[in-house]
């Protein structure tokens, strides 16, 4: 089965996951960094067309293959779109050898107890069935820790695992992303609380199934090594979280068994105004550096 092949790649292959899942709120910033200003579009449809063109340019670049990029996370509109008249997820797997994931959360709620839980996900079951029909392997959903508040962190992890089990019930592999804000003063304490909560909730993963974890690069190197080694965890991946690419790569290389799942650090230095040769050279160098940092871990 294709999913078994994808699962083996995600569990065992050297490489990293590209996060190409900027949603409505973060799309203008992503486009601006790419050199596309807000006066270049007049409505959401034009904006999403421009970000899809950026993502398609990345995906079609010669360096963007399963040799080093083993997975890619897509925004819903990207999944629904096409590249060269081929559905995006199929293009990723069939043409590039890259496992497709889908971002499924609907954004964040207001902060309470030092955390931002995910907004209710109405229609999640229907979205998951659509993803399956489009040959998507797994999902990703993000919530945020802004303080070392034990009750808040327990709530955020409980929500991630509850919805994660719902996703597992559809035969998809969830990436759970309880992000710790890298700018908070009590980051190290928050990470210790997060680790304890994740360990407890791993007991709720159904027998024989696995989740993936996407976590901020920890203050203490190898803090999450027990999660890397846990048989209920297919892979632990790291987000760049606002670090520059060089900073993120340096921190990642100190965490054994953790691989990258970078967004901003992946697209850093790419510009709409670059020639294809310039764009491809920059992306190739970026992919090489992130791949090496993921392997060093």
C-alpha positions as CSV (number, residue, x, y, z in Angstrom):
1,X,0.0,0.0,0.0
2,X,1.1,3.5,-0.7
3,X,0.5,4.6,2.9
4,X,2.8,1.8,4.2
5,X,5.6,3.1,1.9
6,X,4.9,6.7,3.1
7,X,5.0,5.5,6.7
8,X,8.3,3.8,6.2
9,X,9.8,7.0,4.7
10,X,8.5,9.2,7.5
11,X,9.7,6.8,10.2
12,X,13.1,5.9,8.9
13,X,14.5,8.1,6.1
14,X,17.0,10.8,6.6
15,X,15.7,14.2,5.7
16,X,13.2,16.9,6.9
17,X,9.7,18.1,6.5
18,X,9.0,21.3,4.6
19,X,6.2,23.5,6.2
20,X,4.4,25.1,3.3
21,X,1.2,25.7,5.3
22,X,0.9,29.4,5.9
23,X,-2.8,30.1,6.3
24,X,-4.9,33.3,5.9
25,X,-3.4,35.1,8.8
26,X,0.2,34.4,8.0
27,X,0.1,34.6,4.2
28,X,0.6,38.3,3.8
29,X,3.8,38.2,5.9
30,X,5.0,35.2,4.0
31,X,4.4,37.0,0.7
32,X,6.1,40.1,1.9
33,X,9.2,38.2,2.8
34,X,9.0,36.7,-0.7
35,X,9.0,40.3,-2.1
36,X,5.2,40.5,-2.8
37,X,3.7,43.5,-1.1
38,X,0.0,43.9,-0.1
39,X,-0.7,46.3,-3.0
40,X,0.0,43.4,-5.4
41,X,-3.4,41.8,-4.6
42,X,-6.8,43.2,-3.9
43,X,-8.7,40.3,-2.3
44,X,-8.1,36.9,-0.7
45,X,-8.4,35.0,-3.9
46,X,-5.6,36.9,-5.5
47,X,-3.5,36.6,-2.4
48,X,-3.9,32.8,-2.2
49,X,-3.2,32.6,-5.9
50,X,0.2,34.3,-5.3
51,X,1.1,32.1,-2.4
52,X,0.2,29.0,-4.4
53,X,2.5,30.2,-7.1
54,X,5.3,30.6,-4.6
55,X,4.7,27.1,-3.2
56,X,4.5,25.6,-6.7
57,X,7.8,27.3,-7.5
58,X,9.4,25.7,-4.5
59,X,7.9,22.3,-5.1
60,X,9.0,22.2,-8.7
61,X,12.5,23.3,-8.0
62,X,15.1,20.6,-8.8
63,X,16.4,20.4,-5.2
64,X,13.0,19.9,-3.7
65,X,12.8,16.1,-3.8
66,X,12.4,13.2,-1.5
67,X,16.2,12.7,-1.4
68,X,16.3,15.4,1.4
69,X,12.8,16.7,1.8
70,X,10.9,13.6,3.0
71,X,7.5,15.4,3.8
72,X,5.7,18.6,3.2
73,X,2.8,20.2,5.1
74,X,0.1,21.9,3.0
75,X,-2.5,24.5,3.6
76,X,-6.1,23.3,2.7
77,X,-6.2,25.6,-0.4
78,X,-2.9,24.2,-1.5
79,X,-4.2,20.6,-1.2
80,X,-7.2,21.6,-3.2
81,X,-5.0,23.2,-5.9
82,X,-2.9,21.7,-8.7
83,X,0.6,21.9,-10.0
84,X,0.9,21.4,-13.8
85,X,-2.7,20.1,-13.8
86,X,-1.9,17.4,-11.1
87,X,-3.4,17.6,-7.6
88,X,-0.8,19.0,-5.3
89,X,-0.5,16.0,-3.0
90,X,-0.2,13.6,-5.9
91,X,2.4,15.9,-7.5
92,X,4.4,15.8,-4.3
93,X,4.4,12.0,-3.9
94,X,4.4,10.9,-7.6
95,X,6.7,13.5,-9.0
96,X,8.9,14.4,-6.1
97,X,8.8,11.5,-3.7
98,X,7.6,13.7,-0.8
99,X,5.0,12.6,1.7
100,X,2.0,15.1,1.8
101,X,0.5,16.3,5.1
102,X,-2.4,18.7,5.6
103,X,-2.7,21.5,8.2
104,X,-6.2,21.0,9.8
105,X,-6.5,23.5,12.6
106,X,-8.5,26.7,12.3
107,X,-6.3,29.0,14.2
108,X,-5.9,29.9,17.9
109,X,-8.3,30.9,20.7
110,X,-7.5,33.8,23.0
111,X,-4.9,33.1,25.7
112,X,-6.1,31.5,28.9
113,X,-3.9,30.0,31.6
114,X,-0.8,31.0,29.6
115,X,-1.8,29.0,26.5
116,X,-3.7,29.4,23.3
117,X,-5.8,26.4,22.5
118,X,-7.0,25.6,19.0
119,X,-10.3,27.0,17.8
120,X,-13.1,24.4,17.4
121,X,-12.7,22.5,14.2
122,X,-16.2,22.2,12.7
123,X,-16.3,19.7,9.8
124,X,-13.0,18.0,10.7
125,X,-14.3,14.5,9.9
126,X,-15.3,15.7,6.4
127,X,-12.0,17.5,5.9
128,X,-10.1,14.3,6.9
129,X,-12.1,12.2,4.4
130,X,-11.3,14.8,1.7
131,X,-7.6,14.5,2.6
132,X,-7.8,10.7,2.3
133,X,-9.4,11.0,-1.1
134,X,-6.5,13.3,-2.2
135,X,-3.9,10.7,-1.0
136,X,-2.7,12.8,2.0
137,X,-0.8,10.8,4.6
138,X,-1.2,12.8,7.7
139,X,-2.2,16.1,9.3
140,X,-0.7,18.9,11.4
141,X,-2.3,21.2,14.0
142,X,-0.8,23.9,16.1
143,X,-1.5,25.5,19.5
144,X,0.8,27.7,21.6
145,X,2.3,27.8,25.1
146,X,3.1,31.4,26.3
147,X,3.9,30.6,29.9
148,X,5.0,27.8,32.2
149,X,1.5,27.2,33.5
150,X,0.9,23.6,34.4
151,X,-2.9,23.7,34.0
152,X,-2.7,25.5,30.7
153,X,-0.1,23.1,29.3
154,X,-2.1,20.1,30.5
155,X,-5.1,21.5,28.6
156,X,-3.2,22.1,25.5
157,X,-1.7,18.6,25.4
158,X,-5.0,17.0,26.2
159,X,-6.7,18.8,23.3
160,X,-3.9,17.9,20.9
161,X,-4.1,14.2,21.8
162,X,-7.9,14.1,21.8
163,X,-8.1,15.4,18.3
164,X,-5.1,13.3,17.4
165,X,-7.0,10.2,18.3
166,X,-9.9,11.4,16.1
167,X,-7.4,11.8,13.2
168,X,-5.9,8.3,13.8
169,X,-9.4,6.9,13.6
170,X,-9.5,8.0,10.0
171,X,-6.2,6.2,9.2
172,X,-4.2,9.4,9.0
173,X,-1.0,10.1,11.0
174,X,-1.3,13.3,13.1
175,X,1.5,15.7,13.8
176,X,0.8,17.2,17.2
177,X,2.3,20.7,17.5
178,X,2.1,22.3,21.0
179,X,4.5,25.1,20.2
180,X,6.4,26.8,23.1
181,X,6.9,30.5,22.3
182,X,10.7,30.9,22.1
183,X,10.5,34.5,23.5
184,X,9.0,33.7,26.9
185,X,11.2,34.1,30.0
186,X,10.2,30.7,31.5
187,X,10.7,28.7,28.3
188,X,12.8,26.0,29.9
189,X,10.3,25.4,32.7
190,X,7.4,25.4,30.2
191,X,9.3,22.7,28.1
192,X,9.7,20.5,31.2
193,X,6.0,20.7,32.0
194,X,5.2,20.0,28.3
195,X,7.4,16.9,28.3
196,X,5.7,15.5,31.4
197,X,2.3,16.1,29.9
198,X,3.1,14.5,26.6
199,X,4.6,11.5,28.3
200,X,1.3,11.0,30.2
201,X,-0.9,11.4,27.2
202,X,1.1,9.0,25.0
203,X,-0.6,6.3,27.1
204,X,-3.8,7.3,25.3
205,X,-2.5,6.5,21.9
206,X,-4.3,3.3,20.7
207,X,-2.2,0.2,20.6
208,X,-0.2,-0.3,17.4
209,X,-0.7,3.4,16.3
210,X,1.7,6.3,16.2
211,X,1.7,10.1,16.4
212,X,4.3,12.6,15.4
213,X,5.3,15.5,17.5
214,X,6.3,19.0,16.3
215,X,8.1,20.9,19.1
216,X,10.0,24.1,19.6
217,X,13.8,23.6,19.7
218,X,14.4,23.1,23.5
219,X,16.5,25.2,25.7
220,X,18.2,22.0,27.0
221,X,19.6,19.9,24.2
222,X,18.1,16.4,23.9
223,X,15.3,17.2,26.3
224,X,12.9,15.3,24.1
225,X,15.2,12.2,23.5
226,X,12.7,10.0,25.5
227,X,10.0,11.0,23.0
228,X,12.3,10.3,20.0
229,X,12.9,6.8,21.4
230,X,9.2,6.1,22.3
231,X,7.6,3.5,20.0
232,X,4.3,5.4,20.0
233,X,6.1,8.4,18.3
234,X,6.8,8.0,14.6
235,X,9.1,11.1,14.5
236,X,9.9,14.2,16.5
237,X,10.3,17.2,14.3
238,X,11.3,20.8,15.2
239,X,9.8,24.1,14.2
240,X,12.0,27.1,13.6
241,X,9.7,29.3,15.7
242,X,11.2,32.6,14.7
243,X,14.8,31.7,14.8
244,X,16.9,32.5,11.8
245,X,17.9,29.5,9.6
246,X,21.4,29.5,11.0
247,X,20.2,29.7,14.6
248,X,17.6,27.0,14.0
249,X,20.1,24.7,12.3
250,X,22.6,25.1,15.1
251,X,20.1,24.3,17.8
252,X,18.7,21.4,15.8
253,X,22.1,19.8,15.3
254,X,22.4,19.5,19.1
255,X,19.2,17.4,19.4
256,X,19.8,13.8,18.6
257,X,17.1,12.1,16.5
258,X,15.0,15.3,15.9
259,X,14.5,16.5,12.3
260,X,13.5,19.9,11.0
261,X,10.0,21.0,10.0
262,X,10.8,24.6,9.1
263,X,8.6,27.2,7.5
264,X,10.2,30.7,7.6
265,X,13.7,29.3,7.9
266,X,13.1,27.3,4.7
267,X,11.9,30.2,2.6
268,X,14.4,32.7,4.1
269,X,16.3,34.4,1.2
270,X,13.8,33.4,-1.5
271,X,12.4,36.2,-3.6
272,X,9.9,36.5,-6.4
273,X,12.3,38.7,-8.3
274,X,15.1,36.1,-8.4
275,X,15.8,34.3,-11.7
276,X,15.0,30.6,-11.7
277,X,18.7,29.9,-11.5
278,X,19.1,32.2,-8.5
279,X,16.0,30.9,-6.8
280,X,17.0,27.2,-7.3
281,X,20.5,27.8,-6.1
282,X,19.3,29.6,-2.9
283,X,16.7,26.8,-2.2
284,X,19.3,24.1,-2.9
285,X,21.7,25.6,-0.4
286,X,19.0,26.0,2.1
287,X,17.8,22.4,1.7
288,X,21.4,21.2,2.1
289,X,21.9,23.1,5.3
290,X,18.6,21.9,6.9
291,X,19.2,18.3,5.8
292,X,22.7,18.3,7.3
293,X,21.4,19.8,10.6
294,X,18.7,17.1,10.7
295,X,21.2,14.3,10.0
296,X,23.6,15.7,12.6
297,X,20.9,15.2,15.1
